[in-house]
Amino acid sequence: MTVIVLAGMIAAGKSTVSAKLAHELGTDLMIEPVDENPILPLYYNNKEKYAFLLQIYFLNERFKLIKQALKNNKNVLDRSIYEDELFTRINLMEDNITQVEYDVYKDLLDNMLEEIEDMPKKAPDLLVYLDITFEKFLSNLAKRGRVFEQIDENTEKGKKDLAYFKLLHSEYQKWYEEYNYSPKIKIDMNKYDVNKKEDWDQVFKLIMDAFDESVRDQEKDK
């Protein structure tokens, strides 16, 4: 049985990789419903007003997803609760939320993670971190075409959005190094176009080799 979670910058390729991975493994794919999120477009227009509400919304959705995944013990998630705090911390660093709001959020997150630890399966089998350069991120974001995500560097809002994404990209590297809830693997997505079969085959092998090693380590610990 398998629980694998994806992580990485917006537009890093998580949705594509997670869908292909779930198909290869014959397992369920659990997708964060971004396009159905009523708060996200509001947040991009007014981060200071909607940042805290957005983070609580995401936290609740990701908590439901990880509980279901660990209970079923057969899922691939395109994003998970384990990287949720990163986005909230960025909003704190950018003064989009207050320290009090962050403390309330963090207390709620800690309570949720404690509940996860009491489940029969306590953590994913593997975290797959998709790493891309900031230039690649900008290119992918433009191609994705979501109106509320587009950056116009000629406007004050666009300059703020660019600074936000630069900070997020930098902090993601630190987050990955500190992640310790499960075995993990970093994949350099600058090298691969997973829509090409030969590239996908290489990425899939990297993931499966890391997963097999994780399973062997779990067997040793029993």
Order of alpha helices (4+ residues) and beta strands (2+ residues): beta-alpha-beta-alpha-alpha-beta-alpha-alpha-beta-alpha-alpha-beta-alpha
